[in-house]
Amino acid sequence: MSTPVLEIRDLKKTYKRGWNAKPVHALKGVSFQIEPGTITGFLGANGAGKTTTIKCLFGLSLPDSGTIKYFGQEGLTNEAKAKIGFLPERPYFYEYLTGREFLRFYGKLSWKDTTSELEKRISQLLDRVGLAHAGDRPLRSYSKGMLQRIGIAQALIHKPEFIILDEPQTGLDPDGRHEVREIIKETAQQGTAVFFSSHLLPDAEQLCKNLVILKQGTLVYSGSTQNLLGQVEKGFRLVSAKSDVLTTQDYASPAELQIAIDQIRKVGGEIREVRALRLTLEEAFAQIGFDKKEARP
């Protein structure tokens, strides 16, 4: 079994705002792990603890207790940093730099090969994120979607094994969201594990093999997307036919479905199709996060 690129165990963090303020328990014993080469979505409403978790991952906030391991080793070591790429939710761009100069600046901070190899890498990334035509334009002329793509390119400049993206699709139009989705998919296909936080559940449903969901600092789900959507049943759809007339009907439970099938057969009808109705991620998220106390994988 492969070593997780990230493993968090019993992470706790409490904030206290002011001398007499009641402590805020931002993280209440959160545990999950990220496997190599997978896309994992990090979901939760505002205030769920996602930002606090990401801050703890990079040492920007110190947890009260718990462990964080990268590639099997505890702590954010220099060796681990060399394998990790990061795009924050609100990145700062030096707008007077061109896209190529921007990537060169960050590349020189982490690149270990020759300068000529770095220049090749920059050209490859500009092409990969669809910005080859804009590489020599200043960043001040870039659209929001272009800035997100150049931001992802800088996170990938040193060929990381693990990349963390904080709300990479926020504020993008449908075309921009599609472009970023494709970059994320291609990145994972090339073997890099991707961990990204998002409020855009339809995009997470399309992209993510696994999900980590927080509610008010508590882990409510960690596991595969398919298992989550399958464990909360929506019902069943039955398509039947009689005298070449098709009828489609939905049923809430297996018992109701079986009764309907028996009745159709009694009157000489034909069963054409029976299938389970799958919840969307938005529906499942609402049920496990709010309508139910808790759901575990």
C-alpha positions in Angstrom: 0.0 0.0 0.0 1.4 3.4 -1.0 2.3 6.0 1.6 -0.2 8.9 1.8 1.0 12.2 0.6 -0.8 13.8 3.6 -2.0 12.3 6.8 -3.8 14.3 9.5 -4.6 12.7 12.9 -6.8 14.2 15.6 -6.1 17.8 14.7 -7.5 20.3 17.2 -7.4 24.1 17.1 -9.0 26.6 19.5 -9.1 30.4 19.1 -9.9 32.9 21.8 -10.9 36.4 20.6 -10.4 38.9 23.5 -9.9 38.4 27.2 -13.4 37.5 28.1 -14.5 35.9 24.8 -15.7 32.4 24.7 -13.2 30.1 23.0 -13.9 29.1 19.4 -13.2 25.4 18.7 -12.2 25.7 15.0 -11.1 22.1 14.7 -12.3 19.3 16.9 -10.1 16.2 16.3 -10.1 16.1 12.5 -8.4 13.1 10.9 -8.1 12.2 7.2 -5.5 11.3 4.6 -4.7 12.0 0.9 -3.6 9.2 -1.4 -1.0 9.7 -4.2 -2.3 10.6 -7.7 -5.9 11.3 -6.5 -8.2 14.4 -6.6 -9.7 15.1 -3.2 -12.3 17.8 -2.5 -12.3 19.7 0.8 -15.8 20.8 1.5 -17.7 22.7 4.2 -19.8 25.8 4.7 -18.2 29.0 5.8 -16.8 28.6 9.3 -16.5 24.8 9.0 -12.7 24.9 9.6 -11.3 24.5 6.0 -9.2 27.7 6.2 -7.9 26.8 9.7 -6.9 23.4 8.4 -5.0 24.8 5.5 -3.2 27.3 7.7 -2.2 24.4 10.0 -0.9 22.5 7.0 1.6 25.3 6.2 2.5 26.3 9.7 0.6 29.6 9.4 -1.4 28.5 12.5 -0.2 26.1 15.1 -2.6 23.4 16.2 -3.3 22.8 19.8 -2.7 19.0 19.3 -2.7 16.4 16.6 -0.2 15.3 14.0 0.4 16.3 10.3 2.5 14.0 8.2 3.7 14.6 4.6 4.9 11.6 2.7 5.1 9.5 5.9 7.2 12.0 7.8 5.9 14.3 10.6 6.1 18.0 10.1 6.6 20.4 7.1 10.2 19.5 6.5 12.3 21.1 3.7 12.1 17.8 1.9 8.3 17.9 2.0 8.2 21.5 0.9 10.1 20.6 -2.2 7.3 18.1 -3.1 4.3 20.5 -2.5 2.7 23.2 -4.6 0.2 25.7 -3.3 -2.2 28.2 -4.6 -3.9 30.3 -1.9 -7.5 31.6 -2.2 -6.3 35.2 -2.5 -2.9 35.0 -4.2 -0.8 38.2 -4.7 0.4 38.8 -8.2 3.2 41.2 -9.2 1.1 42.8 -11.9 4.1 44.5 -13.6 5.7 41.1 -14.3 4.8 39.2 -17.4 3.4 35.7 -17.1 6.8 34.3 -18.1 8.7 36.5 -15.6 6.3 35.6 -12.9 6.9 31.9 -13.4 10.7 32.5 -13.6 10.6 34.4 -10.3 8.9 31.5 -8.5 10.9 28.9 -10.4 14.2 30.3 -9.2 13.0 29.8 -5.6 12.6 26.1 -5.9 14.1 24.9 -9.2 17.1 22.6 -8.9 18.0 21.9 -12.5 19.7 24.2 -15.0 18.4 27.6 -16.1 17.7 26.2 -19.6 15.6 23.4 -18.1 13.7 26.0 -16.1 12.9 28.0 -19.2 11.7 24.8 -20.9 9.5 24.1 -17.9 8.0 27.6 -18.1 7.2 27.3 -21.8 5.6 23.8 -21.1 3.5 25.2 -18.3 2.3 28.3 -20.2 1.2 26.0 -23.0 -0.4 23.5 -20.5 -2.5 26.2 -18.9 -3.5 27.8 -22.2 -1.4 30.9 -21.8 1.3 30.5 -24.4 -0.1 33.4 -26.3 0.0 35.7 -23.2 3.3 34.7 -21.6 4.9 38.0 -22.5 2.0 40.2 -21.5 2.0 41.9 -18.0 -0.2 40.2 -15.4 -2.2 43.5 -15.1 -3.7 42.7 -18.5 -4.8 39.1 -17.4 -8.5 38.3 -16.7 -9.5 36.5 -13.5 -9.4 33.2 -15.2 -6.0 33.8 -16.7 -4.6 34.8 -13.3 -6.0 31.6 -11.8 -4.3 29.6 -14.5 -1.0 31.3 -14.1 -1.4 30.8 -10.3 -1.8 27.0 -10.9 1.2 27.1 -13.2 3.4 28.6 -10.4 2.2 25.9 -8.0 3.3 23.3 -10.5 6.6 24.9 -11.6 8.8 22.6 -9.5 7.0 19.4 -10.5 5.4 18.7 -7.1 4.0 15.4 -6.1 1.2 17.1 -4.1 -0.6 20.3 -4.9 -3.1 22.2 -2.6 -5.5 24.6 -4.2 -7.7 26.9 -2.0 -10.9 27.8 -3.8 -9.3 27.7 -7.3 -12.6 28.3 -9.2 -14.1 31.1 -7.1 -15.2 34.1 -9.2 -14.7 32.4 -12.5 -17.2 32.4 -15.3 -18.3 29.0 -16.8 -15.5 28.9 -19.3 -12.9 29.7 -16.7 -14.3 27.0 -14.4 -14.1 24.5 -17.2 -10.5 25.4 -18.0 -9.4 25.0 -14.4 -11.3 21.7 -14.1 -9.4 20.4 -17.1 -6.0 21.5 -15.6 -6.8 19.8 -12.4 -7.8 16.6 -14.1 -4.7 16.6 -16.3 -2.5 17.3 -13.3 -3.8 14.2 -11.5 -3.5 12.1 -14.6 0.2 12.8 -14.6 0.5 11.5 -11.0 0.2 14.6 -8.8 -2.2 14.3 -5.9 -4.6 17.3 -5.8 -6.3 18.6 -2.7 -8.6 21.5 -3.2 -11.2 23.4 -1.2 -14.4 24.5 -2.9 -17.9 25.8 -2.5 -18.8 24.7 -6.0 -20.2 21.2 -5.4 -21.1 20.3 -9.0 -17.5 20.9 -9.9 -16.3 18.8 -7.0 -18.7 16.0 -8.0 -17.2 15.9 -11.5 -13.6 16.0 -10.4 -13.1 14.3 -7.1 -12.4 10.6 -6.4 -12.5 11.4 -2.7 -14.1 14.0 -0.4 -13.3 15.4 3.0 -16.3 17.3 4.5 -16.2 19.4 7.6 -19.1 20.9 9.7 -18.3 23.3 12.5 -14.8 22.0 13.0 -15.9 18.3 13.0 -15.2 15.7 10.2 -18.6 14.4 9.0 -17.3 12.5 6.0 -14.0 11.2 4.6 -14.1 8.7 1.8 -14.9 8.2 -1.9 -17.4 10.4 -3.7 -19.2 7.4 -5.1 -19.7 5.8 -1.6 -21.1 9.1 -0.3 -23.6 9.4 -3.1 -24.5 5.7 -2.8 -25.0 5.6 0.9 -27.8 8.2 0.9 -30.6 6.7 -1.2 -32.9 8.9 -3.2 -35.2 6.2 -4.5 -35.8 4.1 -7.5 -37.1 4.6 -11.1 -39.3 2.0 -12.8 -40.0 2.0 -16.5 -42.7 -0.4 -17.7 -44.6 -1.0 -20.9 -48.1 -2.3 -21.8 -49.5 -2.3 -25.3 -46.4 -0.4 -26.4 -47.1 2.5 -24.0 -44.2 3.4 -21.8 -44.7 4.5 -18.2 -42.1 5.9 -15.8 -42.6 6.1 -12.1 -40.4 6.8 -9.1 -40.6 5.0 -5.8 -39.1 6.0 -2.4 -38.4 2.5 -1.1 -37.6 -1.1 -2.3 -40.8 -2.3 -0.8 -42.9 0.2 -2.8 -40.9 -0.7 -5.9 -41.6 -4.5 -5.4 -45.3 -3.9 -5.0 -45.4 -1.9 -8.2 -43.5 -4.6 -10.1 -45.9 -7.3 -8.9 -48.9 -5.3 -10.0 -47.5 -4.6 -13.4 -46.8 -8.3 -14.0 -50.3 -9.2 -12.8 -51.9 -7.1 -15.6 -49.5 -8.4 -18.3 -47.2 -5.4 -18.3 -43.5 -5.6 -19.1 -40.6 -4.3 -16.9 -38.2 -2.3 -19.1 -35.9 -0.7 -16.6 -35.3 -0.5 -12.9 -32.5 1.7 -11.5 -31.5 3.5 -8.3 -31.7 7.2 -8.3 -28.5 8.7 -7.3 -28.3 11.9 -5.2 -26.3 14.8 -6.5 -23.4 15.9 -4.3 -25.4 19.0 -3.3 -28.2 16.9 -2.1 -25.9 14.5 -0.2 -23.9 17.3 1.3 -27.1 18.9 2.6 -28.2 15.6 4.2 -25.0 14.6 5.9 -24.0 18.1 6.9 -27.3 19.5 8.1 -30.3 17.2 8.0 -28.5 14.4 9.8 -26.3 14.6 12.9 -23.4 12.9 11.4 -22.4 10.4 8.6 -19.3 8.3 8.5 -17.7 6.4 5.6 
